Amino acid sequence: MIEERRKTVDVLVVQCGPAQESPKLNAEANLELIMEATKDRKPNIIVFSELSTTQYFCGFNDPRWFDLAEPLDGPNIQVFREIASELGSHILVTFYERGAVKGEFFNSVAVIDGVGNLVPGVLPDGRQVRCYRKNHIPDQYSYTPGLNERYYFKGGPGLPVFETPYGRIGCLICYERSFPEAWRVLALHGAEIIFLPTAAWGPYRADSWDFELRAAAMQNGVFVVAPNKGGIEQTEGDRPFFGNSVVFNPMGELMEKGPSREGPATFFVTLDLNEVYQHGKRYTFFRDRRPELYGSLGDVYKHLY
């Protein structure tokens, strides 16, 4: 029998706290946070919660917030590229992106490698993208302030995976945790770790947080690393972000958890990628899939109307 190779990944999870309006000040605060956390331990990957360089401003239609967006080659991303090179760590920077086309804005994750370069993602059709852009954009008002993200963000072009020395990774953002098709696409294209930067505060979403992510990890055989903002942030209304950042292994077991309703906070977790392989021996979900039965997922409306 061939001996299985053990491959571990050390991850620093950053549960961001309430932010200020200035992206520059937020970026500086987050840099201080990770520099303090990494004094004695240099992680392979660092990940922040959603929109780490801005407040979560969605809820009211106000065009002034567009001014906070920056391009992928903007000054704050450049600072994180320099720190990634200094630490030798991959950094997943979440930010409000101003696209190259006038009037396009995105909720994005830049994947930066340990020498400061941007890691390109590869979509299922083979096209490359420069970063991950949130695809599923909510617009609903079951509580106040609401989630009018479609006013501020355009949906991304698809679900890329990113090759790193620490395995193949994928990203989803916040609301996208509730779309099982997205998790499965990333897993089918080889993602071993799926990062879910989040800024969530609603009571209903807090109730489903743990079991929704546990199921996604187990059903897809991936590590789920989900940093969620914690603490009360003030924009045009108080938002009590519930924190509780979590990491689940491919068997759906909780590995680490951040504090409830407070931030900023950080914690380390070490992932053994051999567990992804072991999942495939224990659960034969991917062997037993019947994709020929699922075609109506893409054309359901033809059957209803």
Summary of the structure (lengths in Angstrom):
residues: 305
radius of gyration: 18.6
end to end distance: 55.4
largest distance: 62.3
contacts: 1022
relative contact order: 0.16
helix: 30%
strand: 28%
